């Protein structure tokens, strides 16, 4: 999902909690349609459960590109936790044309992932999840 689609989805979701919420660059017709679909699909219990988190998000400046990037990096970390294969994780982040030995220097997310993989917290998480033997 690219940033523009993510922005649409997040905006439609946040509209469940603040009906006038909008983000720049979102097609109003698509936003209204998706918002209505979410309203029909979301159980009241889930709405109540998500309300505190949504209100916290709505109190801050909304930057979907930052949230999108953070979600992608979190996914990278979960994949690394599950596989334990740092070379494959770094290679997966390499854009076309970037040599494997240059990825850490040229892709900031790869450098952050390397630091995570070398941390004590990461090793402890692998131990706690039982992934250390995979």
Residue pairs with C-beta under 8 A, 6 or more apart in sequence:
1 9
1 68
3 64
3 65
3 68
4 25
6 64
6 67
6 68
6 71
7 23
7 25
7 26
7 64
7 65
7 68
8 26
8 27
8 30
8 31
8 34
9 34
10 23
10 62
10 64
10 67
11 21
11 22
11 23
11 26
11 31
11 64
12 31
12 34
12 35
12 37
12 38
13 38
13 54
14 21
14 54
14 57
14 58
14 62
15 21
15 22
15 31
15 35
15 38
16 35
16 38
16 39
16 42
16 47
16 50
16 54
17 47
17 50
17 51
17 54
17 55
17 58
18 54
18 58
21 58
22 28
22 31
23 62
23 64
69 109
72 109
73 109
73 112
73 113
76 89
76 92
76 93
76 109
76 113
77 113
77 116
79 89
79 92
80 86
80 89
80 113
80 116
80 117
80 122
81 122
81 125
81 126
81 129
81 131
82 131
82 134
83 89
83 134
84 126
84 131
84 132
84 134
86 113
86 114
86 117
89 113
89 117
90 100
90 103
90 104
90 110
90 113
90 114
91 100
91 103
93 103
93 107
93 109
93 110
93 113
94 100
94 103
94 107
94 110
95 106
95 107
98 106
98 107
103 110
104 110
104 111
104 114
105 111
116 122
123 132
126 132
